């Protein structure tokens, strides 16, 4: 008889140990498939156990009835009662046989998976000559991969923009069927970058749509990978959307949780980038202030560390207020702060020389106030 390979046409494979795309922290798609398969197997096992227990119970009862009917000391009323019960037991036996056949057919037609595919049929050992190992496909280096990705971005940018803002499984499936090349890791990378840019711009509404599209495509890629198929295969794309539409609420909650988790990571990444940019800008401005100061001190930092009364005097640009501070403050403390003000450029000695005698008098008044203090 020819070997029947039809059983191999539909095999459930769980790749829980495979690597996932870096955009996804947890391989939710694998959990969906794996958990659903375990639940189906548990339900099947429970149903078989219930049928076996029922068959055992009615078989035991049938045996008891037969033994009683064989005795000669039964009255007619009891014999009729047992006969009727025996007929009912026979009906129950027939029902259990029907259920047993249904379960057997269901189990026979169910796809194989890693838990059922490995049962021994014929134990046979064959020693073959060691063949030469097939040459492994040379991996693409990082530079070449980056070049390909940029080419992909440039070539499909307009379509990626449209696809990344498409809402709903129906329209998403339609676009992927018409443009299978969008089922690519390059596409998810583009959407991740663009979603991050939207988060930085506080356009969270658009970011939310892009993140959902990105996770959807990533799940499609993982499904294709688990089936050792091309993600651009139209049948794989249609099968994926058929499965996700039929998914239970529990699994859809896992999907939504994954999308929300991705959004939270992007928001955090956007905040970090904004904070880093602000810090860098402030650092550059501080360096410019230091370079422009006479003594290499940041005038902003010096101003922030001044006593409140001196800050008020500088803020009001009042020489009289500064003279009052010099008269009332400890001389060493005032001199320390004044020297730092001069080094940072907050206070420029003899700045009024060019404006005439009035400026000199004001400088002398401050010096006199310092002396008195």
HELIX and SHEET records of a PDB file:
HELIX    1   1 UNK A    6  UNK A    9  5                                   4    
HELIX    2   2 UNK A   28  UNK A   70  1                                  43    
HELIX    3   3 UNK A   76  UNK A  109  1                                  34    
HELIX    4   4 UNK A  142  UNK A  164  1                                  23    
HELIX    5   5 UNK A  169  UNK A  178  1                                  10    
HELIX    6   6 UNK A  180  UNK A  182  5                                   3    
HELIX    7   7 UNK A  185  UNK A  200  1                                  16    
HELIX    8   8 UNK A  204  UNK A  226  1                                  23    
HELIX    9   9 UNK A  234  UNK A  245  1                                  12    
HELIX   10  10 UNK A  249  UNK A  292  1                                  44    
HELIX   11  11 UNK A  299  UNK A  305  1                                   7    
HELIX   12  12 UNK A  308  UNK A  316  1                                   9    
HELIX   13  13 UNK A  319  UNK A  328  1                                  10    
HELIX   14  14 UNK A  331  UNK A  344  1                                  14    
HELIX   15  15 UNK A  353  UNK A  355  5                                   3    
HELIX   16  16 UNK A  357  UNK A  372  1                                  16    
END                                                                             
